Amino acid sequence: MSDRVNGASPGGARAAVLAVDVGNSKTDVALVALDGRVLGAVRGPTASHQQVGGDAAFERLASFAEAAAHQGGLDAGARPLAELVAYAGAGVDLPSDERLIARHLTPIGLASRAIIANDCHAGLRAGTRRTWGVCVITGSGMNCLGVDRAGREARFLSLGEISGDWGGGGAIGMAVLEAAVRADEGRGPTTLLAATVPAHFGLARPTSVSIGMYRGRIALSRHRELAPLAFEAAVAGDAVARAIVDRQADEVVAWAGAAIRRLRLQRAAFDVVLAGGVFGASDPAFYARIKAGIGAVAPAATVVRTTAPPVVGAALLGLDALHGGQAPEQVESRVRAELTQERIAPLA
């Protein structure tokens, strides 16, 4: 009999949690032992049901889980691979989304039971050692989650413009393009963006970018690439870019402030976790504006920019459940030390 059956590794480690973080562009999967040891961790393209369809998404997820098992010396064909799958993903916004994911997870048998959560849950847990607080994710779009000490949640629809949202790389990028074109045509104030936007695409004028997108020579989705230009120009003193960046900061404060007030956390000491690609920007004024805005709502709150991959949060959510509430400090520390960006192996 092989000593790799039923998810056991030759070294005696066993996969307790299959941690899954599904984004709109990539998916991270990690197998973690009950003591926090990372057995395998891989990154592949998105396995979002919204992006590639339900059946294809979960076939892809199963292959990623098997790759993580193989990396960790586990039997990739064994089912279940772990005791619990902690699935956190973009697009898990409504109870119907959770039910859909559960229906697809059950047949592939990756784990005996499942936790299914929005990516804000993973972002929050990745960014703080508490099991409660507030998380604002600002990636391609925006979302926010608040959790109080008793586990009560403040959530948002986060369905884009149809639910009143503005912000994230998509909205910032479009605002950058709009400002550049308006300046080029004389309909708006002068801005550095009129030069940096076309330069990003190797073109001479902002209007050439618009025409390229209109004609299909430039994918419309590439407007998201322009978001960093807003921060670069703002730092350089451009007033138009600064207004865009300020608007984004104010949106972060609006989401976090709403969660704080709904949960009556104004007097509590807790972490407000900032997660997502937009927070990779280097702009002290941007973060100062966010901290001041949140401080006006909850003076004892601490604003934290997370550097841990969101899959760390998914792993900790699973370990919290298996340890009866919150993973022991040494277990959490081990996960954080081992499950780094460098540890996650990209799949071909």
C-alpha positions as a Python dict, from the first residue, in 0.01 Angstrom:
ca = {
    (1, 'M'): (0, 0, 0),
    (2, 'S'): (133, 345, -97),
    (3, 'D'): (191, 595, 183),
    (4, 'R'): (45, 866, -43),
    (5, 'V'): (-316, 747, -35),
    (6, 'N'): (-603, 966, 85),
    (7, 'G'): (-403, 1287, 74),
    (8, 'A'): (-119, 1177, 300),
    (9, 'S'): (236, 1268, 201),
    (10, 'P'): (546, 1053, 252),
    (11, 'G'): (655, 1284, 532),
    (12, 'G'): (331, 1230, 721),
    (13, 'A'): (178, 1569, 642),
    (14, 'R'): (-185, 1567, 546),
    (15, 'A'): (-381, 1825, 351),
    (16, 'A'): (-629, 1977, 591),
    (17, 'V'): (-729, 2275, 376),
    (18, 'L'): (-749, 2326, 4),
    (19, 'A'): (-731, 2706, -13),
    (20, 'V'): (-864, 2869, -329),
    (21, 'D'): (-852, 3233, -432),
    (22, 'V'): (-1030, 3296, -761),
    (23, 'G'): (-979, 3634, -925),
    (24, 'N'): (-1089, 3773, -1257),
    (25, 'S'): (-747, 3716, -1411),
    (26, 'K'): (-580, 3442, -1203),
    (27, 'T'): (-645, 3162, -955),
    (28, 'D'): (-423, 3063, -662),
    (29, 'V'): (-459, 2720, -503),
    (30, 'A'): (-273, 2590, -198),
    (31, 'L'): (-283, 2269, 5),
    (32, 'V'): (-211, 2332, 373),
    (33, 'A'): (-165, 2092, 665),
    (34, 'L'): (-343, 2139, 997),
    (35, 'D'): (-22, 2271, 1153),
    (36, 'G'): (4, 2543, 887),
    (37, 'R'): (263, 2371, 671),
    (38, 'V'): (222, 2457, 302),
    (39, 'L'): (232, 2134, 104),
    (40, 'G'): (180, 2276, -244),
    (41, 'A'): (83, 2607, -402),
    (42, 'V'): (19, 2694, -766),
    (43, 'R'): (-115, 2979, -976),
    (44, 'G'): (-309, 2947, -1300),
    (45, 'P'): (-547, 3150, -1513),
    (46, 'T'): (-887, 3247, -1383),
    (47, 'A'): (-1126, 2973, -1278),
    (48, 'S'): (-1410, 3221, -1233),
    (49, 'H'): (-1749, 3082, -1327),
    (50, 'Q'): (-1840, 3428, -1453),
    (51, 'Q'): (-1538, 3448, -1681),
    (52, 'V'): (-1517, 3099, -1831),
    (53, 'G'): (-1846, 2929, -1741),
    (54, 'G'): (-1928, 2690, -1459),
    (55, 'D'): (-1821, 2352, -1599),
    (56, 'A'): (-1497, 2481, -1751),
    (57, 'A'): (-1413, 2680, -1439),
    (58, 'F'): (-1436, 2384, -1204),
    (59, 'E'): (-1258, 2147, -1440),
    (60, 'R'): (-978, 2403, -1438),
    (61, 'L'): (-991, 2432, -1059),
    (62, 'A'): (-965, 2055, -1020),
    (63, 'S'): (-657, 2049, -1241),
    (64, 'F'): (-496, 2324, -1032),
    (65, 'A'): (-569, 2133, -711),
    (66, 'E'): (-411, 1821, -859),
    (67, 'A'): (-104, 2023, -963),
    (68, 'A'): (-69, 2153, -606),
    (69, 'A'): (-101, 1797, -474),
    (70, 'H'): (163, 1671, -715),
    (71, 'Q'): (396, 1954, -611),
    (72, 'G'): (353, 1853, -248),
    (73, 'G'): (417, 1484, -305),
    (74, 'L'): (53, 1393, -247),
    (75, 'D'): (-158, 1154, -449),
    (76, 'A'): (-315, 1390, -704),
    (77, 'G'): (-578, 1132, -791),
    (78, 'A'): (-700, 1084, -435),
    (79, 'R'): (-1041, 1212, -334),
    (80, 'P'): (-1086, 1402, -119),
    (81, 'L'): (-758, 1589, -144),
    (82, 'A'): (-828, 1778, 178),
    (83, 'E'): (-1068, 1779, 467),
    (84, 'L'): (-1205, 2120, 377),
    (85, 'V'): (-1195, 2349, 75),
    (86, 'A'): (-1194, 2721, 154),
    (87, 'Y'): (-1308, 2888, -168),
    (88, 'A'): (-1288, 3267, -186),
    (89, 'G'): (-1362, 3439, -512),
    (90, 'A'): (-1455, 3751, -699),
    (91, 'G'): (-1816, 3733, -807),
    (92, 'V'): (-1939, 3554, -494),
    (93, 'D'): (-2169, 3844, -417),
    (94, 'L'): (-2513, 3690, -369),
    (95, 'P'): (-2647, 3376, -197),
    (96, 'S'): (-2729, 3243, -544),
    (97, 'D'): (-2360, 3269, -634),
    (98, 'E'): (-2268, 3064, -328),
    (99, 'R'): (-2525, 2798, -417),
    (100, 'L'): (-2400, 2779, -776),
    (101, 'I'): (-2040, 2728, -662),
    (102, 'A'): (-2146, 2465, -409),
    (103, 'R'): (-2331, 2274, -682),
    (104, 'H'): (-2016, 2263, -892),
    (105, 'L'): (-1775, 2188, -607),
    (106, 'T'): (-1961, 1886, -474),
    (107, 'P'): (-1930, 1659, -781),
    (108, 'I'): (-1552, 1705, -819),
    (109, 'G'): (-1500, 1588, -461),
    (110, 'L'): (-1190, 1790, -378),
    (111, 'A'): (-1276, 1806, -7),
    (112, 'S'): (-1521, 1660, 239),
    (113, 'R'): (-1681, 1998, 309),
    (114, 'A'): (-1656, 2356, 188),
    (115, 'I'): (-1647, 2716, 296),
    (116, 'I'): (-1754, 2949, 16),
    (117, 'A'): (-1690, 3320, 58),
    (118, 'N'): (-1644, 3645, -127),
    (119, 'D'): (-1285, 3748, -193),
    (120, 'C'): (-1324, 4024, 68),
    (121, 'H'): (-1333, 3755, 338),
    (122, 'A'): (-994, 3627, 222),
    (123, 'G'): (-858, 3979, 186),
    (124, 'L'): (-964, 4065, 540),
    (125, 'R'): (-813, 3752, 693),
    (126, 'A'): (-494, 3790, 492),
    (127, 'G'): (-451, 4147, 609),
    (128, 'T'): (-514, 4112, 981),
    (129, 'R'): (-454, 3860, 1258),
    (130, 'R'): (-804, 3930, 1382),
    (131, 'T'): (-1106, 3740, 1249),
    (132, 'W'): (-1305, 4064, 1226),
    (133, 'G'): (-1264, 4415, 1089),
    (134, 'V'): (-1318, 4584, 753),
    (135, 'C'): (-1169, 4507, 414),
    (136, 'V'): (-1188, 4722, 103),
    (137, 'I'): (-1075, 4550, -215),
    (138, 'T'): (-981, 4779, -501),
    (139, 'G'): (-867, 4578, -800),
    (140, 'S'): (-1037, 4591, -1138),
    (141, 'G'): (-1346, 4702, -949),
    (142, 'M'): (-1434, 4751, -583),
    (143, 'N'): (-1596, 4565, -298),
    (144, 'C'): (-1607, 4590, 79),
    (145, 'L'): (-1683, 4371, 377),
    (146, 'G'): (-1724, 4452, 744),
    (147, 'V'): (-1736, 4190, 1021),
    (148, 'D'): (-1786, 4271, 1389),
    (149, 'R'): (-1669, 4074, 1693),
    (150, 'A'): (-1992, 3871, 1698),
    (151, 'G'): (-1954, 3774, 1332),
    (152, 'R'): (-2225, 4003, 1198),
    (153, 'E'): (-2144, 4122, 847),
    (154, 'A'): (-2195, 4437, 643),
    (155, 'R'): (-2184, 4349, 274),
    (156, 'F'): (-2253, 4531, -50),
    (157, 'L'): (-2398, 4432, -386),
    (158, 'S'): (-2077, 4531, -570),
    (159, 'L'): (-2230, 4475, -914),
    (160, 'G'): (-2063, 4771, -1082),
    (161, 'E'): (-2238, 5080, -1209),
    (162, 'I'): (-2582, 4920, -1170),
    (163, 'S'): (-2527, 4910, -793),
    (164, 'G'): (-2380, 5260, -765),
    (165, 'D'): (-2014, 5162, -776),
    (166, 'W'): (-1724, 5370, -900),
    (167, 'G'): (-1358, 5288, -855),
    (168, 'G'): (-1093, 5029, -916),
    (169, 'G'): (-857, 4998, -1209),
    (170, 'G'): (-1138, 4993, -1462),
    (171, 'A'): (-1300, 5316, -1349),
    (172, 'I'): (-968, 5493, -1291),
    (173, 'G'): (-837, 5383, -1630),
    (174, 'M'): (-1146, 5510, -1810),
    (175, 'A'): (-1127, 5841, -1624),
    (176, 'V'): (-764, 5873, -1731),
    (177, 'L'): (-851, 5810, -2095),
    (178, 'E'): (-1143, 6054, -2081),
    (179, 'A'): (-926, 6327, -1930),
    (180, 'A'): (-654, 6275, -2191),
    (181, 'V'): (-896, 6293, -2484),
    (182, 'R'): (-1079, 6595, -2347),
    (183, 'A'): (-749, 6779, -2299),
    (184, 'D'): (-639, 6684, -2650),
    (185, 'E'): (-959, 6817, -2803),
    (186, 'G'): (-973, 7132, -2592),
    (187, 'R'): (-1278, 7023, -2395),
    (188, 'G'): (-1091, 6986, -2069),
    (189, 'P'): (-795, 7121, -1874),
    (190, 'T'): (-437, 7054, -1971),
    (191, 'T'): (-294, 6738, -1818),
    (192, 'L'): (16, 6521, -1840),
    (193, 'L'): (-218, 6236, -1923),
    (194, 'A'): (-259, 6374, -2275),
    (195, 'A'): (101, 6265, -2338),
    (196, 'T'): (135, 5956, -2117),
    (197, 'V'): (-184, 5783, -2235),
    (198, 'P'): (-94, 5762, -2605),
    (199, 'A'): (268, 5688, -2517),
    (200, 'H'): (151, 5380, -2326),
    (201, 'F'): (19, 5239, -2654),
    (202, 'G'): (297, 5372, -2873),
    (203, 'L'): (72, 5633, -3033),
    (204, 'A'): (95, 6008, -3076),
    (205, 'R'): (-242, 6137, -2954),
    (206, 'P'): (-513, 6031, -2707),
    (207, 'T'): (-772, 6040, -2985),
    (208, 'S'): (-571, 5773, -3165),
    (209, 'V'): (-620, 5549, -2861),
    (210, 'S'): (-996, 5605, -2872),
    (211, 'I'): (-1008, 5531, -3244),
    (212, 'G'): (-798, 5219, -3192),
    (213, 'M'): (-1044, 5092, -2932),
    (214, 'Y'): (-1340, 5186, -3149),
    (215, 'R'): (-1195, 4998, -3447),
    (216, 'G'): (-1095, 4698, -3236),
    (217, 'R'): (-722, 4739, -3292),
    (218, 'I'): (-682, 4796, -2916),
    (219, 'A'): (-888, 4579, -2681),
    (220, 'L'): (-1133, 4796, -2491),
    (221, 'S'): (-1041, 4612, -2171),
    (222, 'R'): (-690, 4758, -2193),
    (223, 'H'): (-818, 5086, -2050),
    (224, 'R'): (-749, 4922, -1711),
    (225, 'E'): (-378, 4945, -1788),
    (226, 'L'): (-403, 5323, -1764),
    (227, 'A'): (-484, 5336, -1393),
    (228, 'P'): (-118, 5358, -1279),
    (229, 'L'): (-74, 5664, -1502),
    (230, 'A'): (-316, 5855, -1278),
    (231, 'F'): (-96, 5797, -972),
    (232, 'E'): (226, 5875, -1158),
    (233, 'A'): (86, 6205, -1289),
    (234, 'A'): (-67, 6292, -952),
    (235, 'V'): (266, 6246, -776),
    (236, 'A'): (421, 6469, -1044),
    (237, 'G'): (176, 6746, -949),
    (238, 'D'): (-86, 6709, -1221),
    (239, 'A'): (-416, 6855, -1091),
    (240, 'V'): (-640, 6652, -1323),
    (241, 'A'): (-477, 6324, -1222),
    (242, 'R'): (-487, 6424, -855),
    (243, 'A'): (-862, 6478, -880),
    (244, 'I'): (-905, 6124, -1016),
    (245, 'V'): (-688, 5978, -741),
    (246, 'D'): (-869, 6181, -475),
    (247, 'R'): (-1200, 6049, -602),
    (248, 'Q'): (-1070, 5694, -564),
    (249, 'A'): (-953, 5765, -210),
    (250, 'D'): (-1291, 5911, -122),
    (251, 'E'): (-1465, 5600, -259),
    (252, 'V'): (-1250, 5379, -34),
    (253, 'V'): (-1353, 5592, 262),
    (254, 'A'): (-1719, 5580, 156),
    (255, 'W'): (-1723, 5199, 141),
    (256, 'A'): (-1530, 5151, 464),
    (257, 'G'): (-1726, 5421, 643),
    (258, 'A'): (-2057, 5265, 546),
    (259, 'A'): (-1948, 4925, 679),
    (260, 'I'): (-1819, 5080, 1001),
    (261, 'R'): (-2141, 5271, 1066),
    (262, 'R'): (-2366, 4979, 979),
    (263, 'L'): (-2182, 4761, 1232),
    (264, 'R'): (-2151, 5046, 1487),
    (265, 'L'): (-1774, 5013, 1506),
    (266, 'Q'): (-1704, 5386, 1530),
    (267, 'R'): (-1551, 5351, 1880),
    (268, 'A'): (-1381, 5016, 1829),
    (269, 'A'): (-1014, 4943, 1766),
    (270, 'F'): (-981, 4723, 1457),
    (271, 'D'): (-801, 4697, 1123),
    (272, 'V'): (-925, 4838, 794),
    (273, 'V'): (-748, 4624, 535),
    (274, 'L'): (-674, 4769, 192),
    (275, 'A'): (-637, 4489, -62),
    (276, 'G'): (-615, 4473, -440),
    (277, 'G'): (-388, 4589, -718),
    (278, 'V'): (-470, 4960, -695),
    (279, 'F'): (-306, 4968, -353),
    (280, 'G'): (24, 4882, -512),
    (281, 'A'): (50, 5250, -607),
    (282, 'S'): (322, 5460, -444),
    (283, 'D'): (144, 5784, -358),
    (284, 'P'): (169, 5904, 3),
    (285, 'A'): (-103, 6166, -46),
    (286, 'F'): (-347, 5898, -161),
    (287, 'Y'): (-299, 5691, 154),
    (288, 'A'): (-297, 5996, 378),
    (289, 'R'): (-638, 6097, 241),
    (290, 'I'): (-776, 5748, 304),
    (291, 'K'): (-639, 5736, 659),
    (292, 'A'): (-776, 6080, 740),
    (293, 'G'): (-1119, 5990, 603),
    (294, 'I'): (-1143, 5663, 792),
    (295, 'G'): (-1000, 5825, 1104),
    (296, 'A'): (-1284, 6077, 1097),
    (297, 'V'): (-1532, 5787, 1118),
    (298, 'A'): (-1344, 5550, 1350),
    (299, 'P'): (-1051, 5722, 1526),
    (300, 'A'): (-915, 5400, 1681),
    (301, 'A'): (-911, 5206, 1353),
    (302, 'T'): (-578, 5116, 1192),
    (303, 'V'): (-548, 5126, 814),
    (304, 'V'): (-338, 4836, 683),
    (305, 'R'): (-217, 4767, 329),
    (306, 'T'): (-194, 4391, 294),
    (307, 'T'): (107, 4240, 122),
    (308, 'A'): (5, 3875, 170),
    (309, 'P'): (-149, 3691, -125),
    (310, 'P'): (-527, 3657, -79),
    (311, 'V'): (-493, 3278, -83),
    (312, 'V'): (-331, 3318, 261),
    (313, 'G'): (-665, 3451, 380),
    (314, 'A'): (-850, 3157, 228),
    (315, 'A'): (-610, 2915, 399),
    (316, 'L'): (-661, 3087, 734),
    (317, 'L'): (-1039, 3084, 695),
    (318, 'G'): (-1020, 2708, 653),
    (319, 'L'): (-778, 2660, 941),
    (320, 'D'): (-990, 2883, 1165),
    (321, 'A'): (-1285, 2654, 1099),
    (322, 'L'): (-1088, 2335, 1161),
    (323, 'H'): (-940, 2475, 1483),
    (324, 'G'): (-1281, 2571, 1617),
    (325, 'G'): (-1284, 2949, 1575),
    (326, 'Q'): (-932, 3080, 1510),
    (327, 'A'): (-612, 2905, 1415),
    (328, 'P'): (-346, 2905, 1691),
    (329, 'E'): (-88, 3180, 1661),
    (330, 'Q'): (193, 2942, 1564),
    (331, 'V'): (-21, 2787, 1290),
    (332, 'E'): (-113, 3127, 1148),
    (333, 'S'): (246, 3244, 1161),
    (334, 'R'): (360, 2937, 972),
    (335, 'V'): (106, 2989, 696),
    (336, 'R'): (207, 3353, 660),
    (337, 'A'): (577, 3266, 654),
    (338, 'E'): (545, 2986, 399),
    (339, 'L'): (262, 3090, 166),
    (340, 'T'): (436, 3382, -2),
    (341, 'Q'): (414, 3512, -357),
    (342, 'E'): (744, 3337, -428),
    (343, 'R'): (608, 3005, -300),
    (344, 'I'): (319, 3002, -546),
    (345, 'A'): (439, 2827, -861),
    (346, 'P'): (297, 2953, -1192),
    (347, 'L'): (148, 2681, -1411),
    (348, 'A'): (234, 2663, -1779),
}
